[in-house]
Amino acid sequence: MLAARCVRQVPFPGGAVGAAIIGIVRFNEPRDWPRVICIALIVIGIVGLKLLHREPVSPVAGATDSPAATADRVAASTQQDVVR
C-alpha cells in the first residue's frame, strides 16, 4: 500500500518492480516466494518484450525520417516551388 502511494507521488524510475523491491527491502514487506516469483515474471516479461520488439516497416517512402529530416525536405520542396 505504501509503495503504491509513493509511486503516484514521486517520480520513480523503477516502476512497479522497483516499488515492490523497495517495499520488501526498506519497509519490511513480506518476502514470500509468490511475491518474488511475480516480480521475476514481470521482469522476464519486460525483457522478453524488449528482445522481441521490431521496428515497424513503413510502406510510405521517407516515413521513417526524423522530424528534422522531414522539415528539411518540406522546406526544400517549398523553396523549389517558389523558384518555379
N, C-alpha and C positions, 0 to 999 in steps of 0.2 A: 504494500500500500504506500509506504513512504517513498520507495524508489519511483513508483509511478508518478507520484506528486512532484518529485524533484525533476523528472524528465520533462514534465509540462512547463515547469517554471524556469529551468536553467537550460541553456543550450548544451547539449551533451553529445559528443561525437560518437560514443559507443552505442547509442540506440538502446533497444530493449535488452540485448545481451549484456552490454556494459552496465546498465542499470541493475540487472539481475546479479551480475558478479559483484558489483559494489555492495548491493544489499547483503549478499552472502558474506563477503569479507569484512565490510565495515560495520554493518548493523546486525550481525549475527543472525541473519535469517537462516532457516533450515537448509542443511546441506544434504538432503536426502537424494538417493540415486535417481528417482523420477525427475526431479528438478534438473539435475546435472545432465541427464540424458536429453531432456527437452532443449536445454541450452545448446548442447552439442549438435542436435538435429537442426537447430536454427542456423548455426554456424556452417554446418555441412551444406545446407540448402543454399545459403548465400554464396558460398564458394562455388558450388555447382552451377548456379545461375550465372555467375561471373565467367566461369570457364566455358559455358555453352553459348554465351552471347555472341551473336554475329551482327555485323553492321548490315542493315537492310540495303538491298540493291535497288537503286532508283532507276526507273525506266526513262526519266527525263534527263537529257544531257545537261551537265552542269549543275544538277540539283544537289550534288554533294559539296559544292563550293562553300567556302566560308562566307559569312555575311559581307566581309570586306571585299572579297573577290567578286561577289555578286554586285556590290555597289560600284566597284571599278568597271565592271562590264557594262552596267547600265549607264554610267557616266560616259564611257567611250562611245556607246551607241547613240547617246543623246548628242554628243559633240559631232558625230558623223552626220546626224540628221540636220544639225544646224548648218554645217558646211555645204550640204547638198542644196 
